[in-house]
Amino acid sequence: MKHHPRARWAALVVLIGLIGCNTPPASPSPAATSSSGGEASPTLAASASAAAVLPEISPDPNISGTLNVWIGGLAQNYYEALDPEFAKAYPNIKVKYTVIDYGGNADNPGLYQNFQLAVTAGSGLPDVVSLEDSHLGQYVKLDALADLTDKVTPYLPFLPGQKVQDASKDGKIYAMAIDSGPVALYYRRDVFEKAGVDPTSLATWDDWMAAGKVIKEKTGFPMWQQAKARNNARTFESLLWQQGLGYVDASGAVILDKEPRIEQTLAFVGQTWKDGIAADNEEWTDPWYAAFNKGEVATHPGAVWMSTFFKSFIAPDAKGKWGVVPLPRWTTDGSDTANDGGSSFAIPAASTQKDAAWAWIQFYTGRPESVMTWYKASDIFPSLTAAYADPYFAAPDAYFGDQEVRQFFADLIPSVPAATVYSSDYAVMNASLSSAIQRFAMGELSAKDALAAAAQEIRDKTGRS
């Protein structure tokens, strides 16, 4: 059974009680696009401001209301830790949390389906909703979210540009960032030492491939885990994101079968199967977890939230045995990071309590002291870059051999390329690409034909060119 990482994490938070009780040839990257698949918001340029000052929050005690806040997949405990302070600042605003798995389960259809039904019906909507960036675009496109441009704009110098891009349409911004997913290469220290390979020598993916063959020969272990018949395309998306690529170009047109680097990247993944340096284990299954925990795999290109999962439930017995380095580059002057995941808070357009809703969002995501409270409790990496000055980021992490992992990922944030992985049709695109990669992995189609099949299916289902 496939486990979505956030769904698994929701159960974990409840159990352990985190609070209280609780490459290819270089060519120009496509221009950044908005979450709806059109031109990127011009306001993204503001994120480069050098003389920015974090907005001061001056609570208005006269704002009143009872807010229904939907939290997707994540237990509300770490937000509730801030509730007493929020109540002092806004004594007339009451907050009710509803926690719903993003993807749903046997007893509940999930946040996205519930939210979609409420949007369609025009009733039963929350006042604040958390949405994964991968799905944010579909609600922006539906005009289901309130325009927060004036509210969020003062924070642009302190938010990753990609986060704002995913929340934007036609120059307007519809969500406030919560957490980000910068990507790096996790590596198993003991495996590299046994093979006599220096992890810092993996400057390019060609270096990584060559090291993988040495590690397999010296240790018998694969370089990474990459499922064939059950591939979910998530790692492949990160490899595209690293190159400033994705499913579409700046106009929203599908490029899976038009951009040569995409085919070359899929061929690279295929070569790891051919060379025997990829383990055919499905993500979020017991064999996948066991390989990480037992040290039977050398590396994993993953987002910052994987560090949380390693420590907590994937490889809790591997303290001191994992490290992290930047992603190998595709070209000597290419990017050494990408993004995977992240979420944002939005206010439904139909909410009658927008002032109270924004007061809550701003207090919980726009203040470094608030952000640090829930970050220390949850280990979910914050988007507000002003928080990165906190000494907590520079503290060594014993699990990662006293490496300053939090600071490492904070330093990657400015280098995350703008990319076109997420859009209003992401769910359809990911499903089509996953199926195509599976067919390629099983030898049914060539890399070129697999991408052509995925591209055409996406065009047929979405109406894109």
C-alpha positions as CSV (number, residue, x, y, z in Angstrom):
1,M,0.0,0.0,0.0
2,K,1.3,3.4,-0.9
3,H,1.8,5.8,2.0
4,H,1.8,9.5,1.4
5,P,4.5,11.0,3.6
6,R,2.3,13.6,5.2
7,A,-0.4,11.1,6.0
8,R,2.1,8.9,7.7
9,W,3.5,11.8,9.5
10,A,0.1,12.8,10.8
11,A,-0.2,9.4,12.6
12,L,3.4,9.8,13.9
13,V,2.7,13.2,15.5
14,V,-0.2,11.8,17.3
15,L,1.8,8.8,18.5
16,I,4.9,10.5,19.8
17,G,3.3,13.7,21.0
18,L,5.7,16.3,19.7
19,I,4.2,19.1,21.7
20,G,3.1,18.8,25.3
21,C,1.4,15.5,25.4
22,N,1.9,15.2,22.6
23,T,23.1,16.9,-17.3
24,P,22.0,16.5,-20.0
25,P,23.2,19.3,-22.4
26,A,22.4,22.7,-21.1
27,S,19.7,24.7,-22.7
28,P,17.6,27.7,-21.5
29,S,15.2,26.8,-18.7
30,P,11.6,27.6,-19.3
31,A,10.4,30.7,-17.7
32,A,8.6,30.4,-14.4
33,T,4.9,29.9,-14.6
34,S,2.1,30.6,-12.2
35,S,0.3,27.7,-10.5
36,S,-2.4,27.9,-13.1
37,G,0.0,27.3,-15.9
38,G,0.2,30.8,-17.3
39,E,2.7,33.6,-16.9
40,A,4.4,34.0,-13.6
41,S,3.4,36.8,-11.3
42,P,5.5,39.9,-11.7
43,T,5.5,40.3,-8.0
44,L,8.0,37.5,-7.7
45,A,10.7,40.0,-8.4
46,A,10.1,41.6,-5.0
47,S,11.5,38.5,-3.3
48,A,15.0,39.8,-4.3
49,S,14.7,43.0,-2.3
50,A,17.9,43.5,-0.3
51,A,16.7,46.2,2.1
52,A,13.5,44.6,3.3
53,V,12.1,44.9,6.8
54,L,9.9,42.1,8.2
55,P,6.4,43.6,8.7
56,E,5.4,44.3,12.3
57,I,2.2,42.8,13.5
58,S,-0.1,45.2,15.4
59,P,-3.0,43.0,16.6
60,D,-6.4,44.6,16.5
61,P,-8.3,43.3,19.5
62,N,-11.6,44.4,17.9
63,I,-11.4,41.8,15.2
64,S,-13.8,39.0,16.1
65,G,-15.0,35.7,14.8
66,T,-14.9,31.9,15.3
67,L,-12.6,30.4,12.8
68,N,-12.8,26.9,11.4
69,V,-9.2,25.9,10.4
70,W,-8.7,22.8,8.3
71,I,-5.2,21.3,8.8
72,G,-4.4,18.7,6.1
73,G,-2.5,15.7,7.3
74,L,-0.7,17.4,10.1
75,A,-1.8,17.2,13.7
76,Q,-2.8,20.6,15.0
77,N,-0.8,20.3,18.3
78,Y,2.1,22.5,17.3
79,Y,-0.3,25.3,16.2
80,E,-2.3,24.9,19.4
81,A,0.9,25.6,21.3
82,L,0.6,29.2,20.0
83,D,-3.1,29.5,20.8
84,P,-2.7,31.1,24.3
85,E,-0.5,33.8,22.9
86,F,-2.8,34.4,19.9
87,A,-5.8,34.6,22.3
88,K,-4.0,37.4,24.2
89,A,-3.4,39.3,21.0
90,Y,-6.8,38.6,19.5
91,P,-9.2,38.0,22.5
92,N,-12.3,38.0,20.3
93,I,-11.2,35.4,17.8
94,K,-11.9,31.7,18.6
95,V,-10.3,28.9,16.7
96,K,-11.6,25.4,15.9
97,Y,-9.2,22.9,14.3
98,T,-10.3,20.1,11.9
99,V,-7.5,17.7,11.0
100,I,-8.1,15.7,7.7
101,D,-5.6,13.6,5.8
102,Y,-4.9,15.2,2.5
103,G,-5.5,12.0,0.5
104,G,-8.2,10.5,2.8
105,N,-8.7,7.0,4.1
106,A,-11.4,4.4,4.4
107,D,-13.3,6.6,6.8
108,N,-12.9,10.0,5.2
109,P,-12.5,11.0,1.6
110,G,-9.7,13.4,2.5
111,L,-9.2,17.2,2.6
112,Y,-9.0,17.7,-1.1
113,Q,-12.3,15.9,-1.9
114,N,-14.0,17.5,1.1
115,F,-12.8,21.0,0.1
116,Q,-13.7,20.4,-3.6
117,L,-17.2,19.4,-2.5
118,A,-17.6,22.4,-0.3
119,V,-16.3,24.8,-3.0
120,T,-18.8,23.3,-5.5
121,A,-21.7,23.5,-3.0
122,G,-20.7,26.9,-1.8
123,S,-21.2,25.8,1.8
124,G,-19.4,24.0,4.5
125,L,-16.2,25.7,3.8
126,P,-13.5,26.5,6.4
127,D,-12.2,29.9,7.0
128,V,-8.5,28.8,6.7
129,V,-7.3,25.7,4.8
130,S,-3.8,24.3,4.4
131,L,-3.0,23.1,0.9
132,E,0.0,21.3,-0.4
133,D,1.7,23.4,-3.1
134,S,1.3,20.6,-5.6
135,H,-2.5,21.0,-5.3
136,L,-2.7,24.7,-4.6
137,G,-3.0,25.6,-8.3
138,Q,-6.2,23.8,-9.0
139,Y,-8.0,25.9,-6.4
140,V,-6.4,29.1,-7.6
141,K,-7.6,28.3,-11.1
142,L,-11.2,27.7,-9.8
143,D,-11.1,31.2,-8.1
144,A,-12.0,29.4,-4.9
145,L,-9.4,31.3,-2.8
146,A,-9.4,34.9,-1.6
147,D,-6.9,37.3,-3.1
148,L,-4.2,37.9,-0.5
149,T,-1.9,40.0,-2.6
150,D,-1.9,43.1,-0.4
151,K,-1.4,40.9,2.7
152,V,1.4,38.7,1.4
153,T,3.3,41.3,-0.6
154,P,5.2,42.8,2.4
155,Y,6.5,39.3,3.1
156,L,7.9,38.5,-0.4
157,P,11.5,39.4,0.5
158,F,11.2,36.7,3.2
159,L,9.6,33.9,1.2
160,P,11.1,31.5,-1.4
161,G,10.2,32.7,-4.9
162,Q,8.9,29.3,-5.9
163,K,6.4,29.3,-3.0
164,V,5.0,32.6,-4.3
165,Q,4.9,31.3,-7.8
166,D,2.8,28.3,-6.9
167,A,0.3,30.6,-5.1
168,S,0.0,33.1,-7.9
169,K,-2.2,33.8,-10.9
170,D,-2.3,36.8,-13.2
171,G,-0.2,38.9,-10.8
172,K,-2.2,38.1,-7.7
173,I,-1.3,35.9,-4.7
174,Y,-3.7,33.5,-3.1
175,A,-1.9,31.8,-0.2
176,M,0.7,32.4,2.5
177,A,3.6,29.9,2.7
178,I,4.0,27.5,5.6
179,D,6.8,25.1,4.9
180,S,9.2,24.3,2.1
181,G,10.9,21.2,0.6
182,P,14.5,22.0,-0.5
183,V,16.1,18.8,-1.9
184,A,19.6,17.4,-1.2
185,L,21.4,14.0,-1.4
186,Y,21.2,11.9,1.8
187,Y,24.1,9.5,2.0
188,R,24.9,6.6,4.3
189,R,28.3,7.3,5.9
190,D,29.2,3.7,6.7
191,V,28.5,2.5,3.2
192,F,30.6,5.2,1.6
193,E,33.4,4.6,4.1
194,K,33.4,0.8,3.4
195,A,33.6,1.5,-0.4
196,G,36.3,4.1,0.0
197,V,34.2,6.8,-1.7
198,D,34.2,10.4,-0.7
199,P,30.6,11.7,-0.7
200,T,31.8,15.3,-1.4
201,S,33.3,14.0,-4.7
202,L,29.8,13.6,-6.2
203,A,29.9,16.9,-8.1
204,T,27.9,15.7,-11.0
205,W,25.4,13.0,-11.7
206,D,28.0,11.3,-13.8
207,D,30.2,11.2,-10.7
208,W,27.3,9.8,-8.7
209,M,26.8,7.1,-11.4
210,A,30.4,6.1,-11.3
211,A,30.5,6.0,-7.5
212,G,27.4,3.8,-7.6
213,K,29.2,1.2,-9.6
214,V,32.1,1.2,-7.1
215,I,29.8,1.0,-4.1
216,K,27.9,-1.8,-5.6
217,E,31.1,-3.7,-6.3
218,K,32.6,-3.1,-2.9
219,T,29.5,-3.4,-0.7
220,G,26.8,-5.1,-2.7
221,F,24.4,-2.3,-2.0
222,P,22.5,-0.2,-4.6
223,M,23.1,3.5,-5.0
224,W,19.4,4.4,-4.6
225,Q,15.9,2.9,-4.4
226,Q,13.8,3.3,-7.5
227,A,10.7,1.3,-8.0
228,K,9.8,-0.1,-11.4
229,A,6.2,-1.3,-11.6
230,R,5.1,1.1,-8.8
231,N,7.2,4.2,-9.6
232,N,5.4,7.3,-8.5
233,A,7.5,9.8,-10.5
234,R,8.4,11.9,-7.4
235,T,12.1,11.4,-7.6
236,F,12.0,12.1,-11.4
237,E,10.1,15.3,-10.7
238,S,12.9,16.4,-8.4
239,L,15.5,15.7,-11.1
240,L,13.5,17.8,-13.5
241,W,13.0,20.6,-10.9
242,Q,16.7,20.7,-10.4
243,Q,17.1,21.7,-14.0
244,G,14.3,24.3,-13.9
245,L,12.0,22.0,-15.9
246,G,8.6,20.3,-15.3
247,Y,5.6,19.2,-17.2
248,V,4.9,22.5,-19.1
249,D,6.6,25.6,-20.4
250,A,5.9,29.3,-19.6
251,S,2.7,29.3,-21.7
252,G,1.3,26.1,-20.0
253,A,2.0,23.9,-23.0
254,V,3.2,20.3,-22.3
255,I,6.9,19.7,-22.9
256,L,7.5,16.1,-21.7
257,D,8.0,15.1,-25.3
258,K,9.6,18.3,-26.6
259,E,12.4,19.1,-24.1
260,P,15.5,16.9,-24.8
261,R,16.8,17.1,-21.2
262,I,13.6,15.4,-19.9
263,E,14.2,12.3,-22.1
264,Q,17.9,12.3,-21.2
265,T,17.0,12.4,-17.5
266,L,14.6,9.4,-17.9
267,A,17.3,7.6,-19.7
268,F,19.7,8.3,-16.8
269,V,17.2,6.7,-14.4
270,G,16.9,3.8,-16.7
271,Q,20.6,3.3,-16.8
272,T,20.6,2.8,-13.0
273,W,18.3,-0.2,-13.5
274,K,20.4,-1.6,-16.3
275,D,23.6,-1.2,-14.3
276,G,22.1,-2.9,-11.2
277,I,22.6,0.1,-8.9
278,A,18.9,0.7,-8.2
279,A,16.8,-1.3,-5.8
280,D,13.3,-2.0,-7.0
281,N,11.5,-1.1,-3.8
282,E,8.3,0.9,-3.8
283,E,8.3,4.1,-1.7
284,W,6.6,4.1,1.7
285,T,6.6,0.3,2.0
286,D,8.4,-1.9,4.5
287,P,11.2,-3.0,2.2
288,W,11.9,0.6,1.4
289,Y,12.1,1.5,5.1
290,A,14.2,-1.5,5.9
291,A,16.9,-0.6,3.4
292,F,17.3,2.8,4.9
293,N,17.3,1.6,8.4
294,K,19.7,-1.3,7.9
295,G,22.1,0.7,5.7
296,E,21.4,-1.4,2.6
297,V,21.3,1.6,0.2
298,A,23.9,4.3,-0.3
299,T,22.0,7.5,-1.2
300,H,18.6,9.1,-1.5
301,P,17.8,12.4,-3.2
302,G,15.1,13.8,-1.0
303,A,13.5,16.8,0.6
304,V,14.3,18.3,4.0
305,W,11.3,16.5,5.4
306,M,13.0,13.2,4.8
307,S,15.3,14.1,7.7
308,T,12.3,14.2,10.0
309,F,11.1,10.8,8.7
310,F,14.6,9.2,9.0
311,K,14.8,10.1,12.7
312,S,11.3,9.2,13.6
313,F,10.0,6.1,11.8
314,I,12.1,5.2,8.7
315,A,15.5,4.7,10.2
316,P,15.4,5.5,13.9
317,D,18.3,3.0,14.6
318,A,20.7,4.8,12.2
319,K,21.7,7.7,14.4
320,G,25.0,9.1,13.2
321,K,25.1,7.0,10.1
322,W,23.4,9.4,7.6
323,G,24.8,12.6,6.2
324,V,23.6,15.1,3.6
325,V,25.4,16.8,0.7
326,P,24.0,19.0,-2.2
327,L,22.5,17.2,-5.2
328,P,25.1,16.3,-7.9
329,R,24.7,18.8,-10.7
330,W,23.6,18.0,-14.3
331,T,26.1,20.5,-15.7
332,T,29.1,22.2,-14.1
333,D,27.2,25.5,-13.7
334,G,23.8,23.9,-13.0
335,S,21.8,23.9,-9.7
336,D,22.6,21.6,-6.8
337,T,19.1,21.6,-5.3
338,A,15.5,21.3,-6.2
339,N,12.1,21.2,-4.3
340,D,9.7,18.5,-3.4
341,G,6.5,19.4,-1.4
342,G,5.6,22.2,0.9
343,S,2.3,23.7,1.9
344,S,0.5,27.0,2.3
345,F,-2.4,28.5,4.1
346,A,-5.3,30.0,2.1
347,I,-8.6,31.6,2.8
348,P,-11.6,30.4,0.8
349,A,-13.1,33.2,-1.2
350,A,-16.5,32.6,0.3
351,S,-15.3,33.1,3.9
352,T,-17.2,35.9,5.7
353,Q,-14.3,36.2,8.3
354,K,-11.4,37.1,6.1
355,D,-9.9,39.7,8.5
356,A,-9.9,37.2,11.4
357,A,-8.6,34.5,9.1
358,W,-5.7,36.6,7.9
359,A,-4.9,37.6,11.5
360,W,-4.6,34.0,12.4
361,I,-2.4,33.1,9.3
362,Q,-0.2,36.1,9.8
363,F,0.3,35.4,13.5
364,Y,1.2,31.8,12.9
365,T,3.4,32.1,9.8
366,G,4.6,35.7,9.6
367,R,6.4,35.9,13.0
368,P,9.8,34.2,13.4
369,E,9.0,33.5,17.1
370,S,5.7,31.7,16.1
371,V,7.4,29.8,13.3
372,M,10.2,28.6,15.6
373,T,7.7,27.4,18.1
374,W,6.0,25.0,15.7
375,Y,9.3,24.2,13.8
376,K,11.0,23.0,17.0
377,A,8.0,20.9,17.8
378,S,7.3,19.4,14.4
379,D,10.6,19.5,12.5
380,I,8.6,20.7,9.5
381,F,10.9,23.1,7.7
382,P,9.5,26.7,7.6
383,S,9.3,28.9,4.6
384,L,9.8,32.2,6.4
385,T,13.4,32.9,5.8
386,A,13.6,35.5,8.6
387,A,13.4,32.6,11.0
388,Y,16.7,31.2,9.7
389,A,18.7,33.6,11.8
390,D,17.6,31.7,14.9
391,P,20.6,29.9,16.6
392,Y,18.6,26.7,16.4
393,F,19.5,26.4,12.7
394,A,23.2,26.4,13.4
395,A,23.0,23.7,16.1
396,P,24.5,20.3,15.3
397,D,22.2,17.4,14.7
398,A,23.3,14.3,16.4
399,Y,21.3,12.0,14.1
400,F,23.3,13.3,11.2
401,G,26.7,12.9,12.9
402,D,26.5,16.4,14.4
403,Q,26.2,18.0,10.9
404,E,24.4,21.3,10.9
405,V,21.6,20.0,8.8
406,R,19.0,22.7,9.4
407,Q,21.5,25.4,8.4
408,F,22.5,23.3,5.4
409,F,19.0,23.2,4.1
410,A,18.4,26.9,4.9
411,D,21.4,27.8,2.8
412,L,19.9,25.8,-0.2
413,I,16.6,27.8,-0.2
414,P,17.9,30.8,-2.3
415,S,19.3,28.3,-4.9
416,V,16.1,26.4,-5.6
417,P,15.3,26.9,-9.3
418,A,12.0,28.2,-10.5
419,A,10.3,25.2,-12.2
420,T,7.1,24.0,-13.7
421,V,6.4,20.8,-11.9
422,Y,3.3,22.1,-10.0
423,S,0.2,23.4,-11.8
424,S,-3.5,23.4,-11.7
425,D,-3.4,19.9,-13.4
426,Y,-0.6,18.4,-11.3
427,A,-2.6,15.4,-10.1
428,V,-3.4,14.4,-13.7
429,M,0.1,15.0,-14.9
430,N,1.7,13.0,-12.1
431,A,-0.6,10.1,-12.7
432,S,0.2,10.0,-16.4
433,L,3.9,10.3,-16.0
434,S,4.0,7.7,-13.3
435,S,2.3,5.2,-15.6
436,A,4.7,6.1,-18.4
437,I,7.8,5.6,-16.2
438,Q,6.5,2.3,-15.1
439,R,6.0,1.1,-18.7
440,F,9.5,2.3,-19.5
441,A,11.0,0.6,-16.4
442,M,9.3,-2.7,-17.4
443,G,10.7,-2.5,-20.9
444,E,7.4,-1.9,-22.6
445,L,8.4,1.5,-24.0
446,S,11.6,3.4,-24.8
447,A,12.2,6.6,-22.8
448,K,11.1,8.7,-25.8
449,D,7.9,6.7,-26.4
450,A,7.0,6.7,-22.7
451,L,7.3,10.5,-22.5
452,A,5.3,10.9,-25.7
453,A,2.6,8.7,-24.3
454,A,2.4,10.6,-21.1
455,A,2.4,14.0,-22.9
456,Q,-0.4,13.0,-25.2
457,E,-2.5,11.6,-22.3
458,I,-2.0,14.9,-20.4
459,R,-3.0,16.9,-23.5
460,D,-6.1,14.7,-24.0
461,K,-7.2,15.0,-20.3
462,T,-6.4,18.7,-19.7
463,G,-6.9,20.3,-23.1
464,R,-3.4,21.8,-23.0
465,S,-1.4,22.1,-26.2
